[in-house]
Amino acid sequence: MRIACIGTGAIGASWAALVITGTHEVTVWDPAPGWQDRLLAILDRYEPQLRELHMPTVRTRLRLCATLVEPVTEAELVQEMRRNG
């Protein structure tokens, strides 16, 4: 299944990590500047636990997108996280 995660704060990053550890391909996008680096740093923190559980690493099925159109075009499910403030 192709899942689009829109919004990559703490909750959005957690959703992305969760669905990636299954059999899903995940595309992500966020309107905030610098979101890619922040997301990858968050996902890197999950890596040791995933290896211990013999689960796929989070970057194996992850695609960072430059526009909102990219992740939703082929998605079968869209998970959207709204930022407060």
C-alpha positions as CSV (number, residue, x, y, z in Angstrom):
1,M,0.0,0.0,0.0
2,R,1.2,3.5,-0.8
3,I,0.7,5.9,2.1
4,A,1.2,9.7,2.1
5,C,2.1,11.4,5.3
6,I,1.4,15.1,5.2
7,G,3.0,16.9,8.1
8,T,6.2,15.7,9.7
9,G,6.3,17.0,13.3
10,A,6.6,14.5,16.2
11,I,3.2,12.8,15.5
12,G,3.6,12.8,11.7
13,A,7.1,11.4,11.9
14,S,5.8,8.7,14.3
15,W,3.1,7.8,11.8
16,A,5.6,7.6,9.0
17,A,7.9,5.3,11.0
18,L,5.0,3.1,12.0
19,V,3.7,2.5,8.5
20,I,7.2,2.1,7.0
21,T,7.9,-0.8,9.4
22,G,5.0,-2.7,7.8
23,T,4.9,-3.5,4.1
24,H,4.0,0.0,3.1
25,E,5.7,2.6,0.9
26,V,5.5,6.0,2.4
27,T,5.8,9.4,0.8
28,V,6.1,12.5,3.0
29,W,5.8,16.2,2.6
30,D,5.6,19.2,5.0
31,P,5.3,22.9,4.2
32,A,7.7,23.9,7.0
33,P,11.2,24.9,5.9
34,G,13.9,22.4,6.9
35,W,11.4,19.6,7.5
36,Q,13.5,17.0,5.7
37,D,16.4,17.3,8.1
38,R,14.2,17.3,11.1
39,L,12.3,14.3,9.9
40,L,15.4,12.2,9.2
41,A,16.8,13.1,12.6
42,I,13.7,11.9,14.3
43,L,13.6,8.7,12.2
44,D,17.3,8.0,13.0
45,R,16.4,7.8,16.7
46,Y,14.0,4.9,15.9
47,E,16.6,2.9,14.1
48,P,18.3,1.0,17.0
49,Q,14.9,-0.1,18.4
50,L,13.7,-1.3,15.0
51,R,16.9,-3.3,14.5
52,E,16.4,-5.0,17.9
53,L,12.9,-6.0,16.8
54,H,14.2,-7.2,13.4
55,M,12.0,-4.7,11.6
56,P,12.8,-2.8,8.4
57,T,14.7,0.4,8.8
58,V,12.6,3.4,8.3
59,R,14.4,4.8,5.3
60,T,14.0,1.7,3.1
61,R,10.5,2.6,2.0
62,L,10.6,6.4,2.5
63,R,10.4,9.0,-0.2
64,L,10.7,12.7,0.7
65,C,8.7,14.9,-1.7
66,A,9.2,18.5,-2.8
67,T,5.6,19.3,-3.4
68,L,2.2,18.3,-1.9
69,V,1.1,16.9,-5.2
70,E,3.8,14.2,-5.3
71,P,2.8,12.2,-2.2
72,V,-0.9,12.3,-2.8
73,T,-1.0,11.5,-6.5
74,E,-0.5,7.8,-6.2
75,A,-1.5,7.3,-2.5
76,E,-4.0,4.8,-1.4
77,L,-4.2,6.4,2.0
78,V,-3.4,10.0,3.1
79,Q,-2.5,10.6,6.7
80,E,-2.5,14.4,7.4
81,M,-1.2,16.0,10.6
82,R,-2.1,19.6,11.2
83,R,0.3,21.9,13.1
84,N,-1.2,24.0,15.9
85,G,-0.2,27.6,15.9
